[in-house]
Amino acid sequence: MSTITTVAVLGAGQMGAGIAHAVALGGYSVRLYDVTAARLPLAQGEIAASLSRHVARGLIGQADADAALARITVTEVIADAVTGADLVIEAALEDEAVKKSVYAQVAPHLGPHTLLASNTSSISITRLASASDRPDRFIGLHFMKPAPVMKLVEIVRGIATSAETHSAAVAFAESLGKTTTDAEDFPAFIVNRILVPMMNEAIFALYEGVGNVASIDKALRLGANHPMGPLELADFMGLDVVLAIMNVLYDGLADSKYRPCPLLVKYVEAGWLGRKSGRGFYDYSGDTPAPTR
């Protein structure tokens, strides 16, 4: 795309780092920012390791990996990240207040034509856009995890999003080799509206003793041909993220079928968030993940 050359990614967690990887590999200059300075070198290491895995699997050449890594710069100053950027992708915590705080911080530093996108997996784009200074140039770009590998990007328009912004977002995602799908601005959009309640139901099945962790995941892998069991997938996504999405669905749709399982709440309260914390429905401290129930 001739109109987008520099992309700022705000948030260097697993999703932000993955998005930076995908965008840099697509040929764009990337500025990666995180509020926690110590997170930035970790993200650089994760991106380098991920690119190396792609090279080892023959998906890209070493020269492409080196070039992508060279396109990524990191900064601890949010103004430096967004000033002069053509597109800003917010990949902060799945917390509406945090995201709105980010938009307030960047507003004075954005150019008049800069596009602002959120990678939110569940929160209303219309509501987020209303907290920005450019609701017509605000859109949802929901990358799937892991962003460098998963082919889909959900495109979510808010009520004020312009047709030009939508077209630019679709063209940008497709330039990364992604396939896009348009989702209406309802809680959790398409993928997580269907996927996360399935995980929550699997947690209810565990909570009620229908099966243990291993049997539930085995049943869905072999009985439904899923590549990962729902509890394994919840650990991979992050149980705090799963809970946040269920709360958005429950609050936004006022339907009891979206009530988060009490066991999910308890695990998050305990800090058992899945892979990223080392323990969730599986214990990741050994060579092989071991079910915790």
C-alpha positions, 0 to 999 in steps of 0.5 A, a space after each residue: 500500500 502506497 499510503 501506509 509505510 510506517 506502522 506503530 504497534 502499541 503493546 509488546 505482549 504476545 499479541 503485540 509482538 506477533 503483530 509487529 512480526 507479521 507487519 514487518 515481514 509484510 515490508 512495513 517499518 514498525 515502531 513497537 512500544 510498551 508501557 513496561 520498558 523491560 518488556 521491549 527486549 523480551 519482545 525483540 527476542 520473541 520476534 527473532 526466535 519466531 522468525 528463526 523458526 519460520 526460516 527453519 521450517 522453510 517458510 521464509 528465507 534468512 534474508 527475509 527474516 533479517 530484513 523484517 527484524 531490521 524494520 522493527 524499532 522499539 521505544 519507551 516513549 509513546 509519542 516517538 512511536 506514533 509521531 509520523 506513523 500512517 497506521 497505529 495498532 493498539 494491542 494493549 490489555 483487553 481492558 476498556 479503560 486501559 485502551 481509552 487511556 492509550 487513545 488519549 495519550 496518542 491523540 496530540 501526536 497523530 497526523 490528520 490522516 493517521 488511521 487508528 486501529 484496535 486489536 481488541 478481541 471483544 470490546 465495542 469498536 464504536 465505544 472505543 472510537 468515541 474515546 478517540 479524536 478520529 472515530 471516522 478513521 478508527 477500526 477494529 483489526 483483530 489478528 488471531 493468535 499467533 498473529 504471524 501464523 494465523 491467516 484470518 484478520 477480523 475487520 470490525 467497523 464502528 458506526 462512524 468508521 468511514 468506507 475509506 478507512 474500511 477499504 484501507 484496513 482490508 488492503 493493509 491486512 491482505 498485503 500481509 498475506 492475511 484473509 479478512 472477514 467483516 464482522 459487525 460491531 457486536 460483543 466479541 465479534 464472530 470468532 470469539 463469540 463462538 469460540 470462547 463460550 465453547 471454552 467456557 462450556 468445557 470449563 463448566 464440564 470440568 467444574 461439574 465433573 463430566 470429565 477431567 482435563 485430559 479427557 475433555 481435551 482428548 474428546 474434542 481433539 479426536 471427536 470433533 477433529 480440533 487441533 487443540 482441546 478447548 482447555 489447552 486452547 484456553 491456556 494458550 489464549 490466556 485465562 484472563 483473556 478468556 474471562 474478559 471476553 466472557 464478561 464482555 459477552 455477559 454484560 453486553 448481551 445480558 444472556 445467562 448462557 454467557 455466565 463465566 464458569 466459577 472455576 474460570 474465575 477462581 483460576 484467574 484469581 489465583 493467577 493461574 492464567 495458562 501458558 504465560 504464567 506457567 500454570 492453568 489447566 495444565 502445569 507447564 513447569 516440566 518438559 511436558 504439560 501436565 493436567 492440573 485436574 
